[in-house]
Amino acid sequence: QVQLVESGGGLVQPGGSLRLSCEASGIIFSFNIMGWYRQAPGNERELVAAITVDGSTNYADSVKGRFTISRDNARDTVYLQMNSLKPEDTAVYYCHAKYRTPLDYWGQGTQVTVSS
């Protein structure tokens, strides 16, 4: 059974940093794409950042220059380093992964709160 387990969320002050991790288990081959989405109350879930198995990345405009996505294929783990956090970054962050098929895999979500 495929599972994505996130960790690293929490409460941080504006301007602070957090690092999210997401480890996949129950897979045989590395996912083609892994990434992070977020959903704030009243908003739709949105893409934050994604990375392909060969390291190509894609970022939402709102996080470019502040967030960095990376992955360790040997550990089936994807990371999201978040710097210069803003209150508007507050959301539940979801790990996402997929192969070259329509099927999506999601983690359970981890809360990130940016507040003084």
C-alpha positions as CSV (number, residue, x, y, z in Angstrom):
1,Q,0.0,0.0,0.0
2,V,1.4,3.3,-1.1
3,Q,1.7,5.9,1.7
4,L,3.0,9.5,1.8
5,V,3.9,10.6,5.3
6,E,4.6,14.3,5.9
7,S,6.5,16.0,8.8
8,G,7.9,19.3,9.7
9,G,4.9,21.6,10.0
10,G,4.3,23.9,12.9
11,L,4.1,27.5,14.1
12,V,6.7,30.0,13.0
13,Q,7.0,33.8,13.1
14,P,6.9,35.9,10.0
15,G,10.3,35.9,8.3
16,G,11.1,32.5,9.8
17,S,11.8,29.1,8.2
18,L,10.5,25.6,8.2
19,R,11.4,22.5,6.3
20,L,8.8,20.0,5.3
21,S,9.6,16.3,4.5
22,C,7.5,13.7,2.8
23,E,8.6,10.1,2.7
24,A,6.9,7.6,0.4
25,S,6.5,3.9,1.3
26,G,5.1,0.9,-0.4
27,I,6.5,1.8,-3.8
28,I,8.7,-0.1,-6.2
29,F,9.7,2.7,-8.6
30,S,10.3,6.3,-7.8
31,F,7.5,8.6,-8.6
32,N,7.8,10.6,-11.8
33,I,6.6,13.8,-10.0
34,M,6.6,14.7,-6.3
35,G,5.4,18.0,-4.9
36,W,3.6,20.1,-2.4
37,Y,0.2,21.7,-2.5
38,R,-1.4,23.8,0.1
39,Q,-4.9,24.8,1.1
40,A,-5.9,27.7,3.3
41,P,-9.4,28.0,4.8
42,G,-11.9,29.0,2.2
43,N,-9.4,28.6,-0.6
44,E,-8.9,25.9,-3.2
45,R,-5.9,23.6,-3.0
46,E,-3.0,25.1,-5.0
47,L,0.3,23.9,-6.2
48,V,3.3,25.2,-4.3
49,A,6.1,23.4,-5.9
50,A,6.9,20.2,-7.8
51,I,9.9,18.3,-8.9
52,T,10.4,15.5,-11.4
53,V,12.5,12.4,-10.9
54,D,15.4,14.0,-12.9
55,G,15.3,17.2,-10.8
56,S,13.3,19.7,-12.9
57,T,11.3,22.0,-10.7
58,N,8.2,24.2,-10.9
59,Y,7.1,26.8,-8.4
60,A,4.1,29.0,-7.8
61,D,4.9,32.6,-8.4
62,S,4.0,33.4,-4.8
63,V,6.8,31.3,-3.4
64,K,9.6,31.8,-6.0
65,G,12.8,32.9,-4.4
66,R,11.6,31.9,-0.9
67,F,10.9,28.1,-1.2
68,T,13.1,25.4,-2.5
69,I,11.9,21.9,-3.4
70,S,14.3,18.9,-3.5
71,R,14.1,15.2,-3.5
72,D,16.2,12.2,-2.5
73,N,15.2,9.4,-4.9
74,A,17.2,6.8,-2.9
75,R,15.0,7.6,0.1
76,D,11.8,8.3,-1.9
77,T,11.6,11.5,0.0
78,V,10.7,15.1,-1.1
79,Y,11.5,18.2,0.9
80,L,10.3,21.7,0.9
81,Q,12.6,24.4,2.5
82,M,10.5,27.4,3.2
83,N,12.3,30.7,4.1
84,S,11.0,34.2,4.6
85,L,7.6,32.9,5.6
86,K,4.7,35.2,5.4
87,P,1.3,35.0,7.2
88,E,-0.3,34.3,3.8
89,D,1.7,31.1,3.7
90,T,-0.5,29.7,6.5
91,A,-2.2,26.6,5.2
92,V,-2.3,22.9,5.4
93,Y,0.4,21.5,3.2
94,Y,-0.1,18.3,1.3
95,C,2.5,16.1,-0.2
96,H,1.6,14.9,-3.7
97,A,3.1,12.2,-6.0
98,K,2.2,10.5,-9.2
99,Y,3.5,8.2,-11.9
100,R,2.7,8.7,-15.6
101,T,-0.9,7.7,-15.0
102,P,-4.0,9.6,-13.9
103,L,-3.8,8.3,-10.4
104,D,-2.7,10.8,-7.7
105,Y,-1.3,10.0,-4.3
106,W,-1.7,12.4,-1.4
107,G,-0.3,12.7,2.1
108,Q,-2.5,13.4,5.1
109,G,-1.4,17.1,5.3
110,T,0.6,19.1,7.8
111,Q,-0.3,22.5,9.2
112,V,1.9,25.4,8.7
113,T,1.0,28.6,10.7
114,V,2.9,31.8,10.2
115,S,2.0,34.3,13.0
116,S,3.6,36.6,15.5
